[in-house]
Amino acid sequence: MIRFHLLILASVLLTGCSATQWQGHPRPDEAAISRALNGNIDVVEVWDLPVESLPEFPVPANVRPCCAFGNLQKVSLGPVPLPLFRLGNTVDPSDVGPHRFDGGTFSYTRSGMSANNNSGTENNGMLYTARGGFIDLAHVRDTADDTVALFFQIIRHLGQDHIIEVPDEIGRRYVRLHAFDTEGMSGQERWQLSAALAARLGYFKAESHEIAQWHGYASFAGWPETVSAYSPEDLYSNMLGAKLTEAMINAKLVLNDQLYNQSLTVWLDEALIWLGEVDRDTTNALFDVVDGHWWDSSRPIPDKYMVLKRHYAMGDRQLPYLVPESLAADSADWDRVAHLYAQPNSPHTLQVKATLFGLELDEIGELVMEVDARYAPTFAHVPEALWQDGFTHREFGVIASYAAQEDAKQLETLLAN
């Protein structure tokens, strides 16, 4: 247990002590001043101002500690179990804390800490929603932050050949923008196109993290993250963050870090209500319902097959997993969750834009992922032509399908023994 907490403490000291701040004060050019002073009836909007004076800052280097699927899991360090220790993952909606851009590991809290006593921490964890299934708040926030950072870089370079570096994992990762003619586009169209492209590429950055985890990437040496790779709630949560931030960009609520943080805090709260958030006791009960089906409470973290249900469906349209009523009704927890099924709930599909203003977004921007030599052996089951010289988000689905095949073989062998 001591070493586990030292890992958390070390991550806080290394990555949690700094956070990017920005103040956006776009300066008007001659045309904007002329419109302001000459009685022009057209309102001067932020997208009419020179993009050179917009903020610009790197994509966050830190990933918030997220939750392995399940609740009150056992934990082991190598072969040694930590007696009497359980890792609580769930959070009550009323305890979700305020957002902080690039919150890093300061977002880590132990389950049950109240937002009123969390010293401003995000208090991330998992909660269940009637239309969105299990939501991992760390994943929502990470992709929200990636989206806003990518937006301010993309809008400066839209229509140009340009590279935006993002943090390495199993190798170099970067966004590659391609040149195209923007001459006939209005400022508003450029703004909205940049927002859509940022949300799309921010989301695909999250997909690349799932791939990296499966292939051996770990934030801490000796603490494997394969248990979290392709977890069933991850990508839906990531896309939720991308969609919220795209909407906030178009509502002009991101021009400084304080406005962004305050806005995302409110928008996330309202989005969870809209998706049908439930209290912590109900979330806990639903994790109990799917124990033995979607996860295995008898296996400790970081055992990969503590998680039994995986989501390998990459792509720009994501559908959540709702706990089936039939499974809940057959469980000992039915009395605690029956109210959730009093009225039918349909899973709400999320989708990031693939086209806008007649443009295919994949033709003007793509996420590229490379594989360092030390990770190459983990791709032995994948044809070399797919990955040896790097690959883009277009190939993520194929890479994931090979992972699914390998996992199915391993799980079959495990269950047979």
TORKOL-4160 file (C-alpha; in steps of 0.2 Angstrom, whole numbers, padded with zeros to 4 digits, m for minus):
417
<pt num="1" X="0000" Y="0000" Z="0000"/>
<pt num="2" X="0014" Y="0012" Z="0004"/>
<pt num="3" X="0022" Y="0010" Z="m0013"/>
<pt num="4" X="0005" Y="0013" Z="m0021"/>
<pt num="5" X="0003" Y="0029" Z="m0012"/>
<pt num="6" X="0021" Y="0034" Z="m0016"/>
<pt num="7" X="0017" Y="0032" Z="m0034"/>
<pt num="8" X="0003" Y="0043" Z="m0033"/>
<pt num="9" X="0013" Y="0056" Z="m0023"/>
<pt num="10" X="0027" Y="0056" Z="m0035"/>
<pt num="11" X="0016" Y="0059" Z="m0050"/>
<pt num="12" X="0008" Y="0074" Z="m0041"/>
<pt num="13" X="0025" Y="0081" Z="m0037"/>
<pt num="14" X="0031" Y="0078" Z="m0055"/>
<pt num="15" X="0016" Y="0083" Z="m0065"/>
<pt num="16" X="0003" Y="0091" Z="m0054"/>
<pt num="17" X="0012" Y="0107" Z="m0049"/>
<pt num="18" X="0010" Y="0117" Z="m0065"/>
<pt num="19" X="m0005" Y="0121" Z="m0076"/>
<pt num="20" X="m0006" Y="0131" Z="m0092"/>
<pt num="21" X="m0014" Y="0147" Z="m0090"/>
<pt num="22" X="m0019" Y="0159" Z="m0105"/>
<pt num="23" X="m0027" Y="0175" Z="m0107"/>
<pt num="24" X="m0035" Y="0179" Z="m0124"/>
<pt num="25" X="m0036" Y="0197" Z="m0129"/>
<pt num="26" X="m0037" Y="0197" Z="m0148"/>
<pt num="27" X="m0032" Y="0213" Z="m0155"/>
<pt num="28" X="m0043" Y="0222" Z="m0168"/>
<pt num="29" X="m0035" Y="0226" Z="m0185"/>
<pt num="30" X="m0038" Y="0241" Z="m0196"/>
<pt num="31" X="m0054" Y="0233" Z="m0203"/>
<pt num="32" X="m0061" Y="0229" Z="m0186"/>
<pt num="33" X="m0058" Y="0247" Z="m0180"/>
<pt num="34" X="m0065" Y="0254" Z="m0196"/>
<pt num="35" X="m0081" Y="0244" Z="m0193"/>
<pt num="36" X="m0082" Y="0249" Z="m0175"/>
<pt num="37" X="m0080" Y="0268" Z="m0178"/>
<pt num="38" X="m0089" Y="0270" Z="m0195"/>
<pt num="39" X="m0106" Y="0265" Z="m0189"/>
<pt num="40" X="m0106" Y="0248" Z="m0199"/>
<pt num="41" X="m0121" Y="0238" Z="m0194"/>
<pt num="42" X="m0111" Y="0221" Z="m0194"/>
<pt num="43" X="m0106" Y="0216" Z="m0177"/>
<pt num="44" X="m0087" Y="0213" Z="m0175"/>
<pt num="45" X="m0086" Y="0195" Z="m0169"/>
<pt num="46" X="m0070" Y="0187" Z="m0161"/>
<pt num="47" X="m0068" Y="0176" Z="m0177"/>
<pt num="48" X="m0066" Y="0193" Z="m0187"/>
<pt num="49" X="m0050" Y="0197" Z="m0177"/>
<pt num="50" X="m0033" Y="0192" Z="m0182"/>
<pt num="51" X="m0029" Y="0174" Z="m0177"/>
<pt num="52" X="m0011" Y="0179" Z="m0173"/>
<pt num="53" X="m0017" Y="0187" Z="m0157"/>
<pt num="54" X="m0026" Y="0172" Z="m0151"/>
<pt num="55" X="m0018" Y="0162" Z="m0137"/>
<pt num="56" X="m0007" Y="0147" Z="m0141"/>
<pt num="57" X="m0001" Y="0134" Z="m0129"/>
<pt num="58" X="0005" Y="0116" Z="m0130"/>
<pt num="59" X="m0007" Y="0101" Z="m0129"/>
<pt num="60" X="m0007" Y="0095" Z="m0111"/>
<pt num="61" X="0007" Y="0083" Z="m0107"/>
<pt num="62" X="m0001" Y="0075" Z="m0092"/>
<pt num="63" X="m0015" Y="0062" Z="m0092"/>
<pt num="64" X="m0027" Y="0062" Z="m0077"/>
<pt num="65" X="m0027" Y="0046" Z="m0067"/>
<pt num="66" X="m0042" Y="0036" Z="m0073"/>
<pt num="67" X="m0051" Y="0022" Z="m0066"/>
<pt num="68" X="m0049" Y="0004" Z="m0070"/>
<pt num="69" X="m0067" Y="m0002" Z="m0074"/>
<pt num="70" X="m0075" Y="m0009" Z="m0058"/>
<pt num="71" X="m0076" Y="m0003" Z="m0040"/>
<pt num="72" X="m0068" Y="m0007" Z="m0024"/>
<pt num="73" X="m0055" Y="m0017" Z="m0033"/>
<pt num="74" X="m0041" Y="m0027" Z="m0025"/>
<pt num="75" X="m0024" Y="m0021" Z="m0029"/>
<pt num="76" X="m0007" Y="m0030" Z="m0030"/>
<pt num="77" X="0011" Y="m0025" Z="m0032"/>
<pt num="78" X="0018" Y="m0038" Z="m0043"/>
<pt num="79" X="0013" Y="m0055" Z="m0035"/>
<pt num="80" X="0010" Y="m0047" Z="m0018"/>
<pt num="81" X="m0008" Y="m0042" Z="m0014"/>
<pt num="82" X="m0011" Y="m0027" Z="m0003"/>
<pt num="83" X="m0022" Y="m0034" Z="0011"/>
<pt num="84" X="m0038" Y="m0025" Z="0016"/>
<pt num="85" X="m0035" Y="m0012" Z="0003"/>
<pt num="86" X="m0049" Y="m0008" Z="m0010"/>
<pt num="87" X="m0048" Y="0005" Z="m0023"/>
<pt num="88" X="m0065" Y="0015" Z="m0024"/>
<pt num="89" X="m0069" Y="0022" Z="m0041"/>
<pt num="90" X="m0086" Y="0029" Z="m0040"/>
<pt num="91" X="m0091" Y="0047" Z="m0036"/>
<pt num="92" X="m0108" Y="0055" Z="m0033"/>
<pt num="93" X="m0113" Y="0069" Z="m0045"/>
<pt num="94" X="m0114" Y="0081" Z="m0030"/>
<pt num="95" X="m0096" Y="0078" Z="m0026"/>
<pt num="96" X="m0089" Y="0081" Z="m0043"/>
<pt num="97" X="m0076" Y="0096" Z="m0042"/>
<pt num="98" X="m0073" Y="0111" Z="m0053"/>
<pt num="99" X="m0063" Y="0108" Z="m0069"/>
<pt num="100" X="m0045" Y="0114" Z="m0070"/>
<pt num="101" X="m0036" Y="0114" Z="m0087"/>
<pt num="102" X="m0022" Y="0102" Z="m0087"/>
<pt num="103" X="m0026" Y="0096" Z="m0070"/>
<pt num="104" X="m0014" Y="0081" Z="m0071"/>
<pt num="105" X="m0013" Y="0071" Z="m0055"/>
<pt num="106" X="m0020" Y="0084" Z="m0044"/>
<pt num="107" X="m0037" Y="0077" Z="m0050"/>
<pt num="108" X="m0034" Y="0061" Z="m0040"/>
<pt num="109" X="m0045" Y="0059" Z="m0025"/>
<pt num="110" X="m0050" Y="0044" Z="m0015"/>
<pt num="111" X="m0068" Y="0039" Z="m0018"/>
<pt num="112" X="m0080" Y="0047" Z="m0006"/>
<pt num="113" X="m0071" Y="0063" Z="m0004"/>
<pt num="114" X="m0084" Y="0077" Z="m0004"/>
<pt num="115" X="m0082" Y="0092" Z="m0016"/>
<pt num="116" X="m0085" Y="0103" Z="m0002"/>
<pt num="117" X="m0069" Y="0097" Z="0006"/>
<pt num="118" X="m0058" Y="0093" Z="m0008"/>
<pt num="119" X="m0048" Y="0110" Z="m0009"/>
<pt num="120" X="m0054" Y="0113" Z="m0026"/>
<pt num="121" X="m0049" Y="0096" Z="m0034"/>
<pt num="122" X="m0059" Y="0089" Z="m0048"/>
<pt num="123" X="m0063" Y="0073" Z="m0038"/>
<pt num="124" X="m0064" Y="0062" Z="m0053"/>
<pt num="125" X="m0071" Y="0045" Z="m0054"/>
<pt num="126" X="m0085" Y="0035" Z="m0062"/>
<pt num="127" X="m0103" Y="0037" Z="m0062"/>
<pt num="128" X="m0117" Y="0029" Z="m0071"/>
<pt num="129" X="m0130" Y="0038" Z="m0083"/>
<pt num="130" X="m0146" Y="0031" Z="m0089"/>
<pt num="131" X="m0142" Y="0036" Z="m0107"/>
<pt num="132" X="m0123" Y="0036" Z="m0107"/>
<pt num="133" X="m0119" Y="0021" Z="m0097"/>
<pt num="134" X="m0103" Y="0022" Z="m0086"/>
<pt num="135" X="m0094" Y="0039" Z="m0088"/>
<pt num="136" X="m0075" Y="0041" Z="m0083"/>
<pt num="137" X="m0074" Y="0059" Z="m0078"/>
<pt num="138" X="m0055" Y="0059" Z="m0080"/>
<pt num="139" X="m0057" Y="0054" Z="m0098"/>
<pt num="140" X="m0070" Y="0067" Z="m0101"/>
<pt num="141" X="m0059" Y="0081" Z="m0095"/>
<pt num="142" X="m0043" Y="0075" Z="m0104"/>
<pt num="143" X="m0051" Y="0076" Z="m0121"/>
<pt num="144" X="m0059" Y="0092" Z="m0117"/>
<pt num="145" X="m0042" Y="0100" Z="m0113"/>
<pt num="146" X="m0034" Y="0092" Z="m0128"/>
<pt num="147" X="m0048" Y="0099" Z="m0139"/>
<pt num="148" X="m0046" Y="0117" Z="m0133"/>
<pt num="149" X="m0027" Y="0117" Z="m0134"/>
<pt num="150" X="m0028" Y="0110" Z="m0152"/>
<pt num="151" X="m0041" Y="0123" Z="m0157"/>
<pt num="152" X="m0029" Y="0137" Z="m0154"/>
<pt num="153" X="m0015" Y="0129" Z="m0163"/>
<pt num="154" X="m0026" Y="0123" Z="m0178"/>
<pt num="155" X="m0034" Y="0140" Z="m0181"/>
<pt num="156" X="m0017" Y="0149" Z="m0183"/>
<pt num="157" X="m0012" Y="0136" Z="m0196"/>
<pt num="158" X="m0028" Y="0131" Z="m0204"/>
<pt num="159" X="m0025" Y="0129" Z="m0223"/>
<pt num="160" X="m0006" Y="0127" Z="m0221"/>
<pt num="161" X="0005" Y="0111" Z="m0220"/>
<pt num="162" X="0009" Y="0111" Z="m0202"/>
<pt num="163" X="0014" Y="0099" Z="m0188"/>
<pt num="164" X="0007" Y="0100" Z="m0170"/>
<pt num="165" X="0017" Y="0089" Z="m0158"/>
<pt num="166" X="0008" Y="0080" Z="m0144"/>
<pt num="167" X="0016" Y="0069" Z="m0130"/>
<pt num="168" X="0024" Y="0053" Z="m0135"/>
<pt num="169" X="0018" Y="0037" Z="m0129"/>
<pt num="170" X="0024" Y="0021" Z="m0138"/>
<pt num="171" X="0033" Y="0033" Z="m0150"/>
<pt num="172" X="0031" Y="0050" Z="m0157"/>
<pt num="173" X="0013" Y="0057" Z="m0159"/>
<pt num="174" X="0008" Y="0072" Z="m0169"/>
<pt num="175" X="m0006" Y="0081" Z="m0178"/>
<pt num="176" X="m0002" Y="0084" Z="m0197"/>
<pt num="177" X="m0012" Y="0098" Z="m0205"/>
<pt num="178" X="m0013" Y="0098" Z="m0224"/>
<pt num="179" X="m0013" Y="0114" Z="m0235"/>
<pt num="180" X="m0030" Y="0118" Z="m0243"/>
<pt num="181" X="m0038" Y="0134" Z="m0250"/>
<pt num="182" X="m0046" Y="0145" Z="m0237"/>
<pt num="183" X="m0047" Y="0161" Z="m0247"/>
<pt num="184" X="m0066" Y="0160" Z="m0249"/>
<pt num="185" X="m0070" Y="0156" Z="m0231"/>
<pt num="186" X="m0077" Y="0168" Z="m0218"/>
<pt num="187" X="m0069" Y="0171" Z="m0201"/>
<pt num="188" X="m0084" Y="0162" Z="m0193"/>
<pt num="189" X="m0082" Y="0147" Z="m0205"/>
<pt num="190" X="m0063" Y="0146" Z="m0201"/>
<pt num="191" X="m0067" Y="0146" Z="m0182"/>
<pt num="192" X="m0080" Y="0133" Z="m0183"/>
<pt num="193" X="m0070" Y="0122" Z="m0195"/>
<pt num="194" X="m0055" Y="0123" Z="m0183"/>
<pt num="195" X="m0067" Y="0119" Z="m0168"/>
<pt num="196" X="m0073" Y="0103" Z="m0177"/>
<pt num="197" X="m0056" Y="0098" Z="m0182"/>
<pt num="198" X="m0049" Y="0100" Z="m0165"/>
<pt num="199" X="m0063" Y="0090" Z="m0157"/>
<pt num="200" X="m0061" Y="0076" Z="m0170"/>
<pt num="201" X="m0042" Y="0075" Z="m0168"/>
<pt num="202" X="m0043" Y="0077" Z="m0149"/>
<pt num="203" X="m0054" Y="0062" Z="m0149"/>
<pt num="204" X="m0043" Y="0052" Z="m0160"/>
<pt num="205" X="m0028" Y="0056" Z="m0148"/>
<pt num="206" X="m0038" Y="0047" Z="m0135"/>
<pt num="207" X="m0040" Y="0032" Z="m0146"/>
<pt num="208" X="m0021" Y="0032" Z="m0148"/>
<pt num="209" X="m0019" Y="0031" Z="m0129"/>
<pt num="210" X="m0030" Y="0015" Z="m0129"/>
<pt num="211" X="m0019" Y="0007" Z="m0142"/>
<pt num="212" X="m0003" Y="0013" Z="m0133"/>
<pt num="213" X="m0009" Y="0005" Z="m0116"/>
<pt num="214" X="m0013" Y="m0011" Z="m0125"/>
<pt num="215" X="0005" Y="m0012" Z="m0132"/>
<pt num="216" X="0013" Y="m0009" Z="m0116"/>
<pt num="217" X="0014" Y="0010" Z="m0112"/>
<pt num="218" X="0013" Y="0014" Z="m0094"/>
<pt num="219" X="0015" Y="0030" Z="m0085"/>
<pt num="220" X="0025" Y="0022" Z="m0071"/>
<pt num="221" X="0038" Y="0008" Z="m0075"/>
<pt num="222" X="0032" Y="m0008" Z="m0067"/>
<pt num="223" X="0014" Y="m0003" Z="m0066"/>
<pt num="224" X="0006" Y="m0010" Z="m0082"/>
<pt num="225" X="m0010" Y="m0001" Z="m0089"/>
<pt num="226" X="m0016" Y="m0015" Z="m0100"/>
<pt num="227" X="m0030" Y="m0018" Z="m0088"/>
<pt num="228" X="m0037" Y="m0001" Z="m0094"/>
<pt num="229" X="m0034" Y="m0003" Z="m0113"/>
<pt num="230" X="m0050" Y="m0003" Z="m0123"/>
<pt num="231" X="m0061" Y="m0002" Z="m0107"/>
<pt num="232" X="m0079" Y="m0001" Z="m0111"/>
<pt num="233" X="m0082" Y="0017" Z="m0104"/>
<pt num="234" X="m0067" Y="0025" Z="m0110"/>
<pt num="235" X="m0070" Y="0031" Z="m0128"/>
<pt num="236" X="m0088" Y="0037" Z="m0125"/>
<pt num="237" X="m0081" Y="0047" Z="m0111"/>
<pt num="238" X="m0068" Y="0055" Z="m0121"/>
<pt num="239" X="m0080" Y="0059" Z="m0135"/>
<pt num="240" X="m0091" Y="0068" Z="m0122"/>
<pt num="241" X="m0077" Y="0079" Z="m0118"/>
<pt num="242" X="m0073" Y="0083" Z="m0136"/>
<pt num="243" X="m0091" Y="0087" Z="m0140"/>
<pt num="244" X="m0093" Y="0098" Z="m0125"/>
<pt num="245" X="m0078" Y="0108" Z="m0129"/>
<pt num="246" X="m0082" Y="0110" Z="m0147"/>
<pt num="247" X="m0099" Y="0118" Z="m0142"/>
<pt num="248" X="m0090" Y="0129" Z="m0129"/>
<pt num="249" X="m0077" Y="0135" Z="m0143"/>
<pt num="250" X="m0092" Y="0140" Z="m0154"/>
<pt num="251" X="m0100" Y="0149" Z="m0139"/>
<pt num="252" X="m0084" Y="0159" Z="m0137"/>
<pt num="253" X="m0082" Y="0152" Z="m0119"/>
<pt num="254" X="m0063" Y="0148" Z="m0120"/>
<pt num="255" X="m0054" Y="0164" Z="m0123"/>
<pt num="256" X="m0045" Y="0163" Z="m0106"/>
<pt num="257" X="m0042" Y="0148" Z="m0094"/>
<pt num="258" X="m0053" Y="0154" Z="m0080"/>
<pt num="259" X="m0068" Y="0156" Z="m0092"/>
<pt num="260" X="m0064" Y="0139" Z="m0100"/>
<pt num="261" X="m0063" Y="0131" Z="m0083"/>
<pt num="262" X="m0079" Y="0139" Z="m0076"/>
<pt num="263" X="m0088" Y="0135" Z="m0092"/>
<pt num="264" X="m0083" Y="0117" Z="m0093"/>
<pt num="265" X="m0087" Y="0114" Z="m0075"/>
<pt num="266" X="m0105" Y="0120" Z="m0078"/>
<pt num="267" X="m0107" Y="0111" Z="m0095"/>
<pt num="268" X="m0101" Y="0095" Z="m0088"/>
<pt num="269" X="m0113" Y="0096" Z="m0074"/>
<pt num="270" X="m0128" Y="0099" Z="m0086"/>
<pt num="271" X="m0122" Y="0086" Z="m0098"/>
<pt num="272" X="m0122" Y="0073" Z="m0084"/>
<pt num="273" X="m0140" Y="0078" Z="m0079"/>
<pt num="274" X="m0145" Y="0077" Z="m0097"/>
<pt num="275" X="m0138" Y="0060" Z="m0099"/>
<pt num="276" X="m0147" Y="0054" Z="m0083"/>
<pt num="277" X="m0134" Y="0054" Z="m0069"/>
<pt num="278" X="m0138" Y="0043" Z="m0054"/>
<pt num="279" X="m0132" Y="0043" Z="m0036"/>
<pt num="280" X="m0116" Y="0035" Z="m0030"/>
<pt num="281" X="m0126" Y="0021" Z="m0022"/>
<pt num="282" X="m0134" Y="0016" Z="m0038"/>
<pt num="283" X="m0118" Y="0017" Z="m0048"/>
<pt num="284" X="m0110" Y="0005" Z="m0035"/>
<pt num="285" X="m0125" Y="m0007" Z="m0036"/>
<pt num="286" X="m0123" Y="m0007" Z="m0055"/>
<pt num="287" X="m0105" Y="m0011" Z="m0054"/>
<pt num="288" X="m0110" Y="m0026" Z="m0043"/>
<pt num="289" X="m0123" Y="m0031" Z="m0056"/>
<pt num="290" X="m0110" Y="m0033" Z="m0070"/>
<pt num="291" X="m0097" Y="m0041" Z="m0058"/>
<pt num="292" X="m0093" Y="m0057" Z="m0066"/>
<pt num="293" X="m0099" Y="m0051" Z="m0083"/>
<pt num="294" X="m0090" Y="m0035" Z="m0087"/>
<pt num="295" X="m0077" Y="m0036" Z="m0074"/>
<pt num="296" X="m0071" Y="m0049" Z="m0061"/>
<pt num="297" X="m0069" Y="m0042" Z="m0043"/>
<pt num="298" X="m0059" Y="m0058" Z="m0038"/>
<pt num="299" X="m0044" Y="m0052" Z="m0049"/>
<pt num="300" X="m0033" Y="m0037" Z="m0042"/>
<pt num="301" X="m0027" Y="m0022" Z="m0052"/>
<pt num="302" X="m0017" Y="m0023" Z="m0063"/>
<pt num="303" X="m0022" Y="m0040" Z="m0069"/>
<pt num="304" X="m0027" Y="m0037" Z="m0087"/>
<pt num="305" X="m0042" Y="m0049" Z="m0086"/>
<pt num="306" X="m0050" Y="m0040" Z="m0071"/>
<pt num="307" X="m0059" Y="m0032" Z="m0085"/>
<pt num="308" X="m0069" Y="m0044" Z="m0095"/>
<pt num="309" X="m0078" Y="m0033" Z="m0107"/>
<pt num="310" X="m0068" Y="m0022" Z="m0120"/>
<pt num="311" X="m0073" Y="m0009" Z="m0133"/>
<pt num="312" X="m0063" Y="m0011" Z="m0149"/>
<pt num="313" X="m0074" Y="m0001" Z="m0160"/>
<pt num="314" X="m0064" Y="0014" Z="m0165"/>
<pt num="315" X="m0071" Y="0028" Z="m0175"/>
<pt num="316" X="m0080" Y="0044" Z="m0175"/>
<pt num="317" X="m0097" Y="0037" Z="m0169"/>
<pt num="318" X="m0098" Y="0030" Z="m0151"/>
<pt num="319" X="m0112" Y="0021" Z="m0143"/>
<pt num="320" X="m0112" Y="0018" Z="m0124"/>
<pt num="321" X="m0115" Y="0002" Z="m0115"/>
<pt num="322" X="m0130" Y="0002" Z="m0104"/>
<pt num="323" X="m0132" Y="m0011" Z="m0090"/>
<pt num="324" X="m0146" Y="m0023" Z="m0097"/>
<pt num="325" X="m0162" Y="m0024" Z="m0087"/>
<pt num="326" X="m0162" Y="m0043" Z="m0088"/>
<pt num="327" X="m0145" Y="m0043" Z="m0080"/>
<pt num="328" X="m0150" Y="m0031" Z="m0066"/>
<pt num="329" X="m0167" Y="m0040" Z="m0063"/>
<pt num="330" X="m0158" Y="m0057" Z="m0060"/>
<pt num="331" X="m0146" Y="m0049" Z="m0048"/>
<pt num="332" X="m0146" Y="m0047" Z="m0029"/>
<pt num="333" X="m0146" Y="m0028" Z="m0032"/>
<pt num="334" X="m0162" Y="m0027" Z="m0041"/>
<pt num="335" X="m0171" Y="m0017" Z="m0027"/>
<pt num="336" X="m0157" Y="m0004" Z="m0027"/>
<pt num="337" X="m0157" Y="m0001" Z="m0046"/>
<pt num="338" X="m0175" Y="m0005" Z="m0051"/>
<pt num="339" X="m0180" Y="0013" Z="m0051"/>
<pt num="340" X="m0168" Y="0016" Z="m0066"/>
<pt num="341" X="m0178" Y="0005" Z="m0077"/>
<pt num="342" X="m0195" Y="0012" Z="m0072"/>
<pt num="343" X="m0195" Y="0020" Z="m0089"/>
<pt num="344" X="m0186" Y="0014" Z="m0105"/>
<pt num="345" X="m0169" Y="0022" Z="m0108"/>
<pt num="346" X="m0160" Y="0022" Z="m0125"/>
<pt num="347" X="m0142" Y="0024" Z="m0127"/>
<pt num="348" X="m0137" Y="0041" Z="m0134"/>
<pt num="349" X="m0125" Y="0040" Z="m0148"/>
<pt num="350" X="m0111" Y="0053" Z="m0149"/>
<pt num="351" X="m0102" Y="0058" Z="m0165"/>
<pt num="352" X="m0089" Y="0070" Z="m0170"/>
<pt num="353" X="m0090" Y="0078" Z="m0187"/>
<pt num="354" X="m0082" Y="0070" Z="m0202"/>
<pt num="355" X="m0086" Y="0084" Z="m0214"/>
<pt num="356" X="m0090" Y="0102" Z="m0213"/>
<pt num="357" X="m0093" Y="0116" Z="m0227"/>
<pt num="358" X="m0090" Y="0102" Z="m0240"/>
<pt num="359" X="m0073" Y="0097" Z="m0233"/>
<pt num="360" X="m0068" Y="0080" Z="m0228"/>
<pt num="361" X="m0059" Y="0083" Z="m0211"/>
<pt num="362" X="m0048" Y="0068" Z="m0213"/>
<pt num="363" X="m0041" Y="0076" Z="m0229"/>
<pt num="364" X="m0035" Y="0092" Z="m0220"/>
<pt num="365" X="m0029" Y="0085" Z="m0203"/>
<pt num="366" X="m0024" Y="0068" Z="m0196"/>
<pt num="367" X="m0016" Y="0061" Z="m0180"/>
<pt num="368" X="0000" Y="0051" Z="m0183"/>
<pt num="369" X="0007" Y="0038" Z="m0171"/>
<pt num="370" X="0024" Y="0030" Z="m0173"/>
<pt num="371" X="0031" Y="0014" Z="m0164"/>
<pt num="372" X="0048" Y="0015" Z="m0156"/>
<pt num="373" X="0059" Y="m0001" Z="m0157"/>
<pt num="374" X="0056" Y="m0006" Z="m0140"/>
<pt num="375" X="0037" Y="m0008" Z="m0143"/>
<pt num="376" X="0039" Y="m0017" Z="m0159"/>
<pt num="377" X="0038" Y="m0034" Z="m0152"/>
<pt num="378" X="0020" Y="m0030" Z="m0146"/>
<pt num="379" X="0015" Y="m0028" Z="m0164"/>
<pt num="380" X="0021" Y="m0045" Z="m0169"/>
<pt num="381" X="0003" Y="m0051" Z="m0172"/>
<pt num="382" X="0000" Y="m0036" Z="m0184"/>
<pt num="383" X="0006" Y="m0035" Z="m0202"/>
<pt num="384" X="0021" Y="m0024" Z="m0202"/>
<pt num="385" X="0015" Y="m0014" Z="m0217"/>
<pt num="386" X="0001" Y="m0007" Z="m0205"/>
<pt num="387" X="0013" Y="0000" Z="m0192"/>
<pt num="388" X="0031" Y="m0001" Z="m0196"/>
<pt num="389" X="0032" Y="0017" Z="m0204"/>
<pt num="390" X="0019" Y="0024" Z="m0192"/>
<pt num="391" X="0000" Y="0025" Z="m0195"/>
<pt num="392" X="m0014" Y="0037" Z="m0194"/>
<pt num="393" X="m0030" Y="0037" Z="m0185"/>
<pt num="394" X="m0038" Y="0029" Z="m0201"/>
<pt num="395" X="m0029" Y="0013" Z="m0196"/>
<pt num="396" X="m0034" Y="0013" Z="m0178"/>
<pt num="397" X="m0049" Y="0002" Z="m0181"/>
<pt num="398" X="m0038" Y="m0011" Z="m0189"/>
<pt num="399" X="m0025" Y="m0011" Z="m0176"/>
<pt num="400" X="m0038" Y="m0013" Z="m0163"/>
<pt num="401" X="m0046" Y="m0028" Z="m0172"/>
<pt num="402" X="m0030" Y="m0037" Z="m0170"/>
<pt num="403" X="m0029" Y="m0033" Z="m0152"/>
<pt num="404" X="m0047" Y="m0040" Z="m0150"/>
<pt num="405" X="m0042" Y="m0056" Z="m0158"/>
<pt num="406" X="m0027" Y="m0058" Z="m0146"/>
<pt num="407" X="m0037" Y="m0054" Z="m0131"/>
<pt num="408" X="m0051" Y="m0067" Z="m0136"/>
<pt num="409" X="m0037" Y="m0081" Z="m0137"/>
<pt num="410" X="m0029" Y="m0076" Z="m0121"/>
<pt num="411" X="m0046" Y="m0075" Z="m0112"/>
<pt num="412" X="m0052" Y="m0092" Z="m0119"/>
<pt num="413" X="m0036" Y="m0100" Z="m0113"/>
<pt num="414" X="m0038" Y="m0091" Z="m0096"/>
<pt num="415" X="m0056" Y="m0097" Z="m0093"/>
<pt num="416" X="m0052" Y="m0115" Z="m0099"/>
<pt num="417" X="m0039" Y="m0116" Z="m0085"/>
